[in-house]
Amino acid sequence: MRALERLSEPTILAERGQQWLNIYLSSGKKRPDSKKYAHKAIKAQLNSMSYHKCFYCESKLKGIPSEVDHHIEISVNKELSYTWTNLYLSCDNCNGKLNHNEIPIETVLDPCVNTDEEIQTHLTFEKEMITARNNSDIGLKTIRKYRLDTELLDLRRLKQLNKFQSLLIAIQQKQIADGGRALNTEEISTIKSFAQRDHPYSLMFEFLIKKINI
């Protein structure tokens, strides 16, 4: 999870959101029409916000199912069904989050509210496994609510860690071949690119790169 900046409301939602809400509320249906709140223009803006990653776990969404998620659930407040600030983007794993009765959103981290510093106060990593930093209750609840510690996510993070490890080995071999020189600027930049916001699991790599002192 990384802090995200909310972009401007898509035009179609600003123009039609209230109408869509009125139709939904008068219909008596349990859920709003996903074709409307997950309209391609809305989803595109959410993707731009998150660099095409899940808001919660940072999985790249290319090639995996993604859903527009109601941060405050429909069962809690139907009035927010088409409210721009309540629409988040989630992967197949995190969309199966625990409901409000089990873990209320007020007790967990919010990528659209909390800063990177606040997020890092409560979450950390041991290799590919996410953990609550210093047994933070907020961290524990965030991990549980959004299912950030599933085997599926561990495997996805491990795949990226293996790529990172292969890069380090290749760079080390080149250093040795060049007489044991220090890392050059280009190599440092390539290593640090794994922690850039557009990279999958960038928070994990930010911790790792700090740990290896690069």
Backbone torsions as a table, in degrees:
resi	resn	phi	psi	omega
1	MET	NA	134.2	174.4
2	ARG	-129.8	155.8	176.6
3	ALA	-65.0	136.6	-178.6
4	LEU	-122.7	144.7	176.9
5	GLU	-97.8	124.1	-180.0
6	ARG	-69.9	121.6	177.6
7	LEU	-81.4	174.1	-177.6
8	SER	-65.1	151.2	-178.9
9	GLU	-65.1	131.5	177.6
10	PRO	-58.2	143.6	-176.2
11	THR	-56.0	-43.4	-176.5
12	ILE	-62.7	-34.7	179.1
13	LEU	-73.7	-40.4	178.2
14	ALA	-62.8	-36.6	-176.3
15	GLU	-83.6	-33.1	-171.8
16	ARG	-116.9	-8.4	-174.6
17	GLY	-54.8	-46.7	-178.7
18	GLN	-65.5	-39.7	177.6
19	GLN	-62.8	-45.6	178.5
20	TRP	-59.9	-41.6	-179.6
21	LEU	-64.1	-44.4	-179.9
22	ASN	-60.7	-42.2	178.8
23	ILE	-62.8	-44.0	-179.6
24	TYR	-64.1	-48.6	-176.7
25	LEU	-63.5	-32.8	-179.4
26	SER	-84.4	-11.2	-176.2
27	SER	-78.6	-25.2	-176.4
28	GLY	80.3	2.5	180.0
29	LYS	-74.1	153.4	-179.1
30	LYS	-73.3	-33.2	-176.2
31	ARG	-128.6	149.4	176.6
32	PRO	-73.6	168.4	-178.4
33	ASP	-75.4	114.4	-177.8
34	SER	-66.6	-23.9	178.4
35	LYS	-66.1	-22.6	179.4
36	LYS	-89.0	-56.2	-176.7
37	TYR	-71.7	-18.1	175.8
38	ALA	-108.5	28.5	176.3
39	HIS	-52.9	147.5	-174.5
40	LYS	-57.3	-33.5	179.1
41	ALA	-70.6	-35.5	177.7
42	ILE	-69.7	-45.0	-179.5
43	LYS	-65.0	-36.9	178.9
44	ALA	-63.1	-40.2	179.2
45	GLN	-68.2	-38.4	176.8
46	LEU	-65.4	-39.4	176.9
47	ASN	-62.8	-39.6	178.5
48	SER	-64.6	-36.0	178.0
49	MET	-61.1	-39.5	-169.2
50	SER	-109.1	12.0	-176.8
51	TYR	58.2	38.5	179.0
52	HIS	60.9	37.9	177.9
53	LYS	-123.4	158.1	171.6
54	CYS	-61.6	134.9	-179.7
55	PHE	-60.3	-29.6	-170.2
56	TYR	-95.9	-48.7	-173.5
57	CYS	-107.1	-10.4	-179.7
58	GLU	73.6	18.3	172.8
59	SER	-67.6	134.6	171.6
60	LYS	-65.3	135.9	-172.0
61	LEU	-91.2	-5.6	176.7
62	LYS	-66.6	122.7	176.4
63	GLY	87.1	-2.2	176.4
64	ILE	-128.0	153.3	-179.2
65	PRO	-62.8	141.8	176.3
66	SER	-135.2	153.4	-177.6
67	GLU	-136.0	147.7	168.8
68	VAL	-81.1	120.6	-173.3
69	ASP	-103.3	138.2	172.1
70	HIS	-86.3	110.0	-176.2
71	HIS	-59.0	-51.9	167.8
72	ILE	-90.1	117.1	-168.3
73	GLU	-64.2	153.7	178.1
74	ILE	-56.7	-38.5	-179.1
75	SER	-65.8	-20.7	-179.9
76	VAL	-90.5	-43.4	-178.2
77	ASN	-153.0	98.5	179.6
78	LYS	-64.3	-26.6	-177.1
79	GLU	-61.9	-19.8	-177.7
80	LEU	-96.9	13.1	-176.2
81	SER	-58.6	-33.7	-178.1
82	TYR	-123.3	26.0	177.0
83	THR	-86.7	123.9	-173.4
84	TRP	-55.4	-44.2	-177.2
85	THR	-70.6	-8.0	178.5
86	ASN	-100.4	0.3	-178.7
87	LEU	-99.9	122.5	-179.8
88	TYR	-122.4	169.5	179.6
89	LEU	-117.9	128.0	-176.9
90	SER	-131.8	156.1	177.0
91	CYS	-84.6	178.9	-179.7
92	ASP	-61.9	-32.4	-179.5
93	ASN	-73.4	-53.2	-172.7
94	CYS	-74.9	-19.7	177.8
95	ASN	-67.0	-17.8	176.2
96	GLY	-89.3	33.0	-176.2
97	LYS	-59.5	157.9	175.4
98	LEU	-69.8	145.2	-174.7
99	ASN	-76.0	173.0	-174.2
100	HIS	-60.6	-35.5	-179.0
101	ASN	-66.7	-31.0	179.3
102	GLU	-80.7	-50.2	177.2
103	ILE	-141.0	105.0	179.3
104	PRO	-64.6	146.8	-178.5
105	ILE	-66.4	-20.8	179.3
106	GLU	-67.2	-14.4	-175.9
107	THR	-102.8	4.7	-176.6
108	VAL	-127.2	171.8	178.2
109	LEU	-72.7	148.4	179.9
110	ASP	-128.0	115.6	-177.3
111	PRO	-62.5	-19.8	179.6
112	CYS	-94.6	-0.2	179.8
113	VAL	-122.6	-47.9	-175.8
114	ASN	-79.8	146.6	177.0
115	THR	-81.1	167.2	175.3
116	ASP	-58.6	-40.0	-179.3
117	GLU	-62.6	-41.4	178.7
118	GLU	-66.6	-41.3	178.6
119	ILE	-62.4	-43.4	-178.7
120	GLN	-70.6	-18.4	174.9
121	THR	-68.7	-27.9	-172.4
122	HIS	-110.9	-18.4	-177.7
123	LEU	-125.7	146.1	174.1
124	THR	-151.6	-176.5	-177.2
125	PHE	-136.4	144.2	167.1
126	GLU	-116.4	100.1	-170.0
127	LYS	56.8	-124.1	-177.9
128	GLU	-86.8	-3.6	-174.1
129	MET	-95.6	125.3	178.8
130	ILE	-81.6	140.4	179.7
131	THR	-139.7	163.4	175.8
132	ALA	-81.2	125.4	-178.1
133	ARG	-70.1	128.0	-178.6
134	ASN	52.5	35.4	179.6
135	ASN	57.1	33.7	178.6
136	SER	-55.7	129.2	178.1
137	ASP	-66.0	-38.8	177.3
138	ILE	-63.7	-42.2	178.2
139	GLY	-62.4	-45.7	179.5
140	LEU	-60.4	-44.7	-178.6
141	LYS	-68.3	-35.8	177.6
142	THR	-63.8	-45.1	178.7
143	ILE	-61.3	-44.2	-179.1
144	ARG	-67.4	-46.1	-175.0
145	LYS	-61.4	-46.6	-175.5
146	TYR	-96.9	8.8	174.5
147	ARG	55.7	47.3	-176.0
148	LEU	-77.7	-8.1	-177.1
149	ASP	-111.0	23.1	-180.0
150	THR	-72.0	159.1	177.3
151	GLU	-61.0	-36.2	179.0
152	LEU	-58.5	-47.3	180.0
153	LEU	-70.6	-35.9	175.5
154	ASP	-57.9	-42.8	-179.3
155	LEU	-67.6	-39.8	178.5
156	ARG	-65.7	-41.0	178.6
157	ARG	-69.3	-38.1	179.5
158	LEU	-62.4	-37.6	178.3
159	LYS	-59.7	-42.2	178.0
160	GLN	-70.7	-36.7	176.5
161	LEU	-62.5	-38.6	178.4
162	ASN	-64.1	-38.4	176.0
163	LYS	-63.1	-41.5	179.6
164	PHE	-64.7	-43.5	179.5
165	GLN	-63.3	-40.9	178.3
166	SER	-62.7	-38.8	177.2
167	LEU	-62.9	-46.5	-179.8
168	LEU	-60.5	-42.0	179.6
169	ILE	-62.7	-44.3	179.9
170	ALA	-62.3	-40.7	179.1
171	ILE	-67.4	-42.5	179.0
172	GLN	-62.2	-39.9	178.6
173	GLN	-64.4	-38.0	178.2
174	LYS	-69.0	-37.3	176.8
175	GLN	-61.1	-44.1	179.6
176	ILE	-63.5	-44.4	-179.9
177	ALA	-63.0	-27.2	179.4
178	ASP	-93.6	19.0	175.2
179	GLY	87.6	21.5	176.7
180	GLY	78.1	31.5	-178.8
181	ARG	-69.9	167.5	176.5
182	ALA	-78.3	167.6	175.9
183	LEU	-61.3	137.0	175.5
184	ASN	-91.6	173.2	-175.1
185	THR	-60.3	-41.6	-179.1
186	GLU	-64.6	-41.3	-180.0
187	GLU	-66.2	-42.2	177.7
188	ILE	-61.6	-42.6	179.4
189	SER	-63.0	-40.6	179.3
190	THR	-64.7	-42.4	178.6
191	ILE	-63.2	-46.4	-177.0
192	LYS	-70.1	-17.1	179.7
193	SER	-62.8	-23.7	178.8
194	PHE	-67.0	-21.8	179.9
195	ALA	-97.9	3.0	177.3
196	GLN	-70.5	153.6	-172.0
197	ARG	-61.3	-26.3	-178.5
198	ASP	-84.7	-3.4	-178.3
199	HIS	-90.0	142.6	176.5
200	PRO	-61.9	138.4	176.0
201	TYR	58.3	40.8	-175.9
202	SER	-62.9	-31.0	178.2
203	LEU	-64.2	-42.3	177.9
204	MET	-58.4	-44.1	-178.3
205	PHE	-73.1	-29.0	175.9
206	GLU	-62.7	-44.1	176.0
207	PHE	-62.3	-44.2	-176.2
208	LEU	-65.7	-43.7	-178.3
209	ILE	-66.5	-36.2	174.3
210	LYS	-64.5	-38.3	-177.6
211	LYS	-64.8	-38.0	-179.7
212	ILE	-90.3	5.9	171.0
213	ASN	60.2	52.1	176.1
214	ILE	-115.1	NA	NA
